Amino acid sequence: MKPFRHILLSTVVLMLVAEAAYGAGFSVNTQGATPLGQGNAVIAHTNDPSSVFFNPAQINKLPGMQMEVGTTPLILNNKFQSSSSGKSFETANDVFFPSTLYMTYKLSDELSVGFGFFTNFGLATKWPDDWEGRYISTKSVLTTYTLNPVVSYRLTPNISLAAGVSFLFLDAELNKMLNLGSLGIPDVKQTLKGDDFALGFNTGLLIDVTKDISVGAAFRSRIKTDINGNISHSFPVPLPETVTSMFPNTGARTTLRLPAMANFGIAYKGLSPLTIEVGGRWEGWSSYDEFRIDTDKPIAGFQEITYPKKWKDIYSLNVGARYQVSDTVAIMTGYIYEGNPIPDETFDPIVPLNRSQVYCLGTDIRFNKFLLGISYAYQKVKERSKNNAIDDNPFDGDLNPATSANGTYRTDLHMIGVSLTYQF
């Protein structure tokens, strides 16, 4: 009975993996070409409507009505070398296009409104179907879309406050293989899909301390999502009903709390035409302490499972500079140090994340009423080794080296930002 019990428990791993696809710690901060070129150090100064995302209190600085559209192609590469077999695998080199739309309108000297459409959480990890960790994950995709109307009010000539509502739409899919080899059955594909709609809020503050020094802060609330979806199974060959009935297609539910985030920055403009800003970001991933999923029908005898995650809050630092070469051209550079929320004991190949550094360059070109932003950023994730008991069945207390995907993970990311702003 032990091999069969092993199989029953291994099917539950889907539930553990699915939540990591949702709560990956992958906040998407490529929200505009001009901010990216400055390492996102734009909390205390602004040049375009992307401030709706970064700090909406700044939209009072933007004249008239403005609209910005943009996209940032992301080229992600994950590589893995096994400590068990020595073999190497890598994820598919797909290109992803998180895109943005921002609008701002200055109603009066004191009051401005804005609107943003963006993706602020996302994940796409696609390992080969035959790789060593296929019983942990083969495909994890998380997509979110946020609609964010905001209002900014200038309390005094030097102080502005802002607030907004976030309407978030979430869609997720996870694929993995089930290890039924001890029954003489080829790998069974298991898929989880789910979606939800949820609400949050954001706030912003801008203080012009002097004509050369500004201080900014922004906050985005934690968003609770109640994800409803289904789990399905694809059998490679006809199997007896006694086996297939253990793996029904069924509804599934889980709760994910996307973390609260806070940004701050201090900008200095006293070296005109150079503007420098330093700042940081806090992300409250400690809200992701554990994960629980419920199913309508038992899968291998289980309808509920709770799995510890023990993620941690993280802090990131950034610095950026913008030099206005002429009335029409500016050049930008920036640097970001990113923290890591995932402890060693729960690290897995769905999100091979670690501390990272991001190096940024960009330019703004203004012509008539248009502002074209172009930027490039390279993110290097610190090499990380997996050496824990997460394998095809992390519940049996035994480590199966052949299915644990223990080894070394290397990740890097190329980002190319393009945006176009028009002032009406």
C-alpha positions in Angstrom: 0.0 0.0 0.0 2.9 2.4 0.5 3.5 3.0 -3.3 -0.2 3.6 -3.8 -0.3 5.9 -0.8 2.7 7.7 -2.3 0.7 8.2 -5.5 -2.3 9.5 -3.7 -0.3 12.1 -1.8 1.7 13.1 -4.8 -1.5 14.3 -6.6 -2.0 16.9 -3.8 1.2 18.6 -4.9 -0.8 20.4 -7.6 -2.5 22.3 -4.9 0.8 23.4 -3.4 2.2 24.4 -6.8 -0.9 26.3 -7.9 -0.7 28.8 -5.1 2.9 29.6 -5.9 1.8 30.5 -9.4 -0.6 33.0 -7.9 1.6 34.4 -5.1 4.9 34.3 -6.8 6.4 37.4 -5.3 6.7 38.6 -8.9 5.4 42.2 -8.6 5.6 43.8 -12.1 7.3 47.2 -11.8 7.8 47.9 -15.5 5.1 50.6 -15.6 6.5 53.0 -18.1 9.6 53.6 -20.2 10.6 56.9 -18.5 10.4 55.5 -15.0 12.3 52.3 -16.0 15.1 54.4 -17.4 15.5 56.0 -14.0 15.3 52.8 -12.0 11.7 53.6 -11.0 13.1 56.4 -8.8 10.2 58.7 -9.7 8.2 58.9 -6.5 9.2 62.5 -5.8 9.4 64.0 -9.3 7.5 63.4 -12.6 7.6 64.0 -16.3 4.6 61.9 -17.5 1.3 60.4 -16.6 2.8 57.1 -15.3 2.7 58.9 -11.9 -0.8 57.5 -11.7 0.9 54.2 -10.8 4.0 55.4 -9.0 2.7 58.4 -7.0 -0.7 59.9 -8.0 -0.1 63.0 -5.8 2.3 64.1 -8.6 -0.3 64.5 -11.3 -1.0 68.0 -10.1 2.3 68.8 -11.7 1.1 67.8 -15.2 -0.6 70.6 -17.2 -3.8 70.2 -19.2 -4.9 66.7 -20.4 -2.3 64.0 -21.2 -2.5 60.4 -22.3 0.3 57.9 -22.3 0.4 54.4 -23.9 3.3 52.0 -23.6 4.6 48.5 -23.4 7.7 46.8 -22.0 8.7 43.5 -23.7 10.2 41.1 -21.2 12.7 38.4 -22.2 13.0 36.0 -19.3 15.5 33.1 -19.1 15.7 30.5 -16.3 18.4 27.8 -16.3 18.7 24.8 -14.0 21.5 22.3 -13.4 20.6 19.3 -11.4 22.7 18.3 -8.4 21.4 14.7 -8.8 21.9 13.9 -12.5 24.1 16.8 -13.6 21.7 17.5 -16.5 20.7 21.1 -17.5 17.3 22.5 -18.4 15.9 25.9 -19.2 12.5 27.6 -19.5 11.1 28.6 -22.9 12.5 32.0 -24.1 9.1 33.6 -24.5 8.6 37.3 -24.8 5.9 39.0 -22.7 4.4 42.4 -23.3 3.0 44.0 -20.1 1.4 47.2 -21.3 0.1 50.4 -19.8 -2.4 53.2 -20.4 -2.5 56.4 -18.4 -4.5 59.6 -18.6 -4.4 62.7 -16.5 -6.5 65.9 -16.5 -5.9 69.1 -14.5 -9.3 70.4 -13.5 -7.9 73.4 -11.6 -4.8 74.6 -9.8 -5.8 72.4 -6.8 -7.6 69.4 -8.4 -6.4 66.8 -10.9 -7.8 63.4 -11.9 -6.2 60.4 -13.5 -6.7 56.9 -14.7 -4.4 53.9 -15.2 -4.6 50.5 -16.8 -1.6 48.2 -16.0 -0.4 44.8 -14.9 1.2 45.0 -11.4 1.4 41.3 -10.7 2.4 38.6 -13.1 4.3 35.3 -13.7 5.2 33.1 -16.7 7.4 30.1 -16.1 7.4 27.3 -18.7 9.7 24.3 -18.1 10.0 21.3 -20.5 7.4 18.6 -20.1 10.2 16.0 -19.5 12.4 18.0 -17.2 13.5 16.7 -13.8 11.0 18.9 -11.9 8.0 18.1 -14.0 6.1 16.7 -11.0 6.5 20.1 -9.3 5.7 22.3 -12.3 5.8 22.5 -16.1 3.8 25.7 -16.7 2.8 28.5 -14.4 1.1 31.6 -15.8 -0.4 34.4 -13.7 -1.9 37.5 -15.4 -3.5 40.5 -13.7 -5.1 43.6 -15.1 -5.8 46.7 -12.9 -8.0 49.7 -13.6 -7.0 52.5 -11.3 -8.9 55.9 -11.2 -7.2 58.5 -8.9 -7.9 62.0 -7.6 -5.1 64.4 -6.5 -5.7 67.5 -4.4 -3.2 70.3 -3.6 -3.7 71.2 0.0 -1.2 74.0 0.0 1.2 75.2 -2.7 3.8 72.7 -1.4 1.7 69.7 -0.4 -0.5 67.4 -2.5 -2.5 64.3 -1.5 -4.0 61.6 -3.7 -6.2 58.5 -3.4 -7.6 56.0 -5.9 -9.4 52.7 -6.2 -7.9 49.6 -7.8 -10.1 47.1 -9.7 -8.0 44.0 -10.2 -8.8 41.1 -12.6 -6.8 37.9 -12.1 -6.4 34.9 -14.3 -4.1 31.9 -13.6 -3.1 28.5 -15.0 -0.8 25.8 -13.7 0.3 22.6 -15.4 2.3 19.7 -13.9 2.7 16.0 -14.3 1.6 13.3 -11.8 4.0 10.6 -11.0 2.1 7.3 -11.3 5.1 5.2 -12.4 4.9 2.8 -9.6 1.5 1.7 -11.0 3.0 1.3 -14.4 1.1 4.3 -15.7 2.7 7.1 -17.8 2.7 10.6 -16.5 -0.7 12.2 -16.1 -1.1 15.9 -16.9 -2.8 18.0 -14.3 -4.1 21.5 -14.9 -5.5 24.1 -12.5 -7.2 27.2 -13.9 -8.9 30.0 -11.9 -9.8 33.7 -11.9 -11.2 36.4 -9.7 -12.1 40.1 -9.5 -11.1 42.1 -6.4 -10.8 45.6 -5.0 -8.0 47.6 -3.4 -6.9 51.2 -2.9 -3.8 53.4 -3.3 -2.7 56.7 -1.8 0.0 59.3 -2.5 1.8 62.2 -0.9 4.1 64.8 -2.4 5.9 67.6 -0.4 8.0 70.3 -2.0 10.3 71.0 0.9 12.1 73.7 -1.1 12.2 74.6 -4.8 15.0 72.0 -5.2 14.0 69.2 -2.8 10.8 67.1 -3.0 9.7 64.2 -0.9 7.2 61.6 -2.1 5.5 58.5 -0.7 2.9 56.1 -2.1 1.0 53.1 -0.8 -1.0 50.3 -2.4 -3.2 48.2 -0.2 -3.2 44.5 0.1 -5.8 42.9 -2.2 -7.6 39.7 -1.1 -8.6 37.5 -4.0 -11.0 34.6 -3.7 -10.0 32.5 -6.7 -12.6 30.1 -8.2 -11.6 27.6 -10.9 -11.2 23.9 -11.7 -8.7 21.1 -11.7 -8.6 18.8 -14.7 -6.6 15.7 -15.6 -5.4 14.4 -19.0 -4.7 10.7 -19.2 -2.1 9.6 -21.9 -3.7 6.1 -22.3 -7.1 4.5 -21.4 -7.1 3.6 -17.8 -9.5 1.6 -15.6 -12.3 3.6 -13.9 -10.9 2.6 -10.5 -7.9 4.8 -11.4 -9.5 7.7 -13.3 -12.2 8.1 -10.6 -9.4 8.9 -8.1 -8.5 12.0 -10.3 -11.8 13.7 -11.2 -12.2 17.0 -12.9 -13.5 19.2 -10.2 -14.1 22.8 -9.0 -11.5 24.3 -6.8 -11.2 27.4 -4.6 -8.4 29.3 -2.8 -7.7 32.6 -1.3 -4.6 34.7 -2.2 -3.7 38.0 -0.5 -1.6 40.1 -2.9 0.8 42.1 -0.7 0.6 45.7 0.3 3.4 47.9 -1.1 4.9 51.2 0.0 7.3 53.5 -2.0 9.2 56.5 -0.9 11.6 58.9 -2.6 13.6 62.1 -2.2 14.4 64.1 -5.4 17.0 66.9 -5.7 16.9 69.4 -8.6 19.5 71.8 -7.4 22.0 70.7 -10.1 19.9 71.7 -13.0 19.6 70.4 -15.7 20.3 67.2 -13.6 17.6 65.7 -11.3 18.6 62.9 -8.9 16.2 60.7 -6.8 16.9 58.0 -4.3 14.2 55.9 -2.7 13.0 52.5 -1.8 10.1 50.1 -1.7 8.6 47.7 0.9 6.5 44.7 -0.1 4.4 42.9 2.6 4.9 39.3 1.5 4.6 38.0 5.1 0.9 37.9 4.5 1.7 34.8 2.4 2.3 32.6 5.5 0.4 29.5 4.3 -1.8 28.4 1.5 -5.0 26.4 1.5 -7.1 25.0 -1.3 -10.5 23.3 -1.3 -12.0 21.1 -4.0 -15.6 20.0 -4.7 -14.6 16.4 -5.2 -11.8 14.5 -3.5 -8.6 14.1 -5.5 -6.8 10.9 -4.4 -8.9 11.2 -1.2 -8.1 14.8 -0.4 -10.5 17.8 -0.5 -8.5 20.2 1.6 -4.8 20.9 2.3 -2.8 23.6 4.0 0.8 24.1 3.1 3.2 26.5 4.9 5.0 29.2 2.8 6.6 31.4 5.4 7.4 34.2 3.0 8.9 37.4 4.3 8.5 41.1 3.8 11.2 42.6 1.6 12.9 45.9 1.1 14.3 47.2 -2.2 16.4 50.3 -2.9 16.8 52.4 -6.0 18.5 55.5 -7.4 17.9 57.3 -10.6 19.1 60.4 -12.5 17.7 62.4 -15.4 19.8 64.9 -17.4 18.0 67.3 -19.7 20.4 67.7 -22.5 18.2 70.2 -24.4 14.5 71.2 -24.6 13.8 68.1 -26.7 16.2 65.4 -25.4 16.8 63.9 -21.9 19.0 61.0 -20.9 18.4 58.8 -17.9 20.1 56.1 -15.8 19.1 54.1 -12.8 19.9 51.2 -10.4 17.6 48.9 -8.4 18.4 46.4 -5.7 15.6 43.9 -5.2 15.0 41.9 -2.1 13.8 38.2 -1.9 10.8 37.0 0.0 11.2 33.2 -0.4 12.9 31.2 2.3 15.1 28.2 1.5 12.7 25.6 2.8 9.8 26.7 0.5 11.9 27.7 -2.6 10.8 25.9 -5.8 11.3 26.1 -9.5 8.0 27.8 -10.2 9.5 31.1 -9.1 13.3 30.7 -9.1 13.6 34.1 -7.3 16.5 35.5 -5.3 18.0 38.9 -4.5 18.7 40.8 -7.7 20.2 43.9 -9.3 18.7 45.9 -12.1 20.7 48.3 -14.4 18.8 50.9 -16.4 19.3 53.3 -19.2 16.8 55.5 -21.1 16.0 58.6 -23.1 13.1 61.0 -23.6 12.6 62.7 -26.9 10.0 65.5 -27.1 8.6 66.8 -30.4 5.6 69.1 -30.6 3.0 67.7 -28.2 4.5 64.2 -28.1 7.0 62.7 -25.7 8.7 59.4 -26.7 10.3 57.4 -24.0 12.7 54.5 -24.7 14.6 52.5 -22.1 16.5 49.3 -21.5 17.0 47.4 -18.2 18.9 44.2 -17.4 18.0 42.3 -14.2 20.5 39.8 -12.9 19.1 37.4 -10.2 21.6 36.1 -7.8 22.3 32.4 -8.4 20.4 30.2 -6.0 20.5 26.5 -5.0 17.5 24.4 -4.1 18.2 21.9 -1.4 14.9 21.0 0.3 12.3 18.2 0.4 9.9 19.6 -2.2 9.7 16.8 -4.7 6.9 14.8 -6.4 5.5 14.1 -2.9 6.8 16.4 -0.2 4.3 14.9 2.4 5.8 11.4 2.7 8.9 12.6 4.7 11.3 11.1 2.2 13.3 13.0 -0.4 13.3 11.6 -3.9 16.4 13.2 -5.5 15.3 12.2 -9.0 12.1 14.4 -8.8 13.2 17.1 -6.4 14.7 19.5 -9.0 17.4 20.2 -6.4 20.3 22.0 -7.9 21.4 25.4 -9.1 19.1 28.0 -10.6 20.2 31.0 -12.7 17.9 33.7 -13.9 18.2 36.9 -15.9 15.7 39.3 -17.5 15.9 41.8 -20.3 13.4 44.7 -20.4 12.8 47.2 -23.3 10.4 50.0 -22.5 8.6 52.1 -25.0 6.0 54.8 -24.3 4.4 57.7 -26.1 2.7 60.6 -24.3 0.4 63.2 -26.0 -0.6 66.5 -24.4 -3.9 67.7 -25.6 
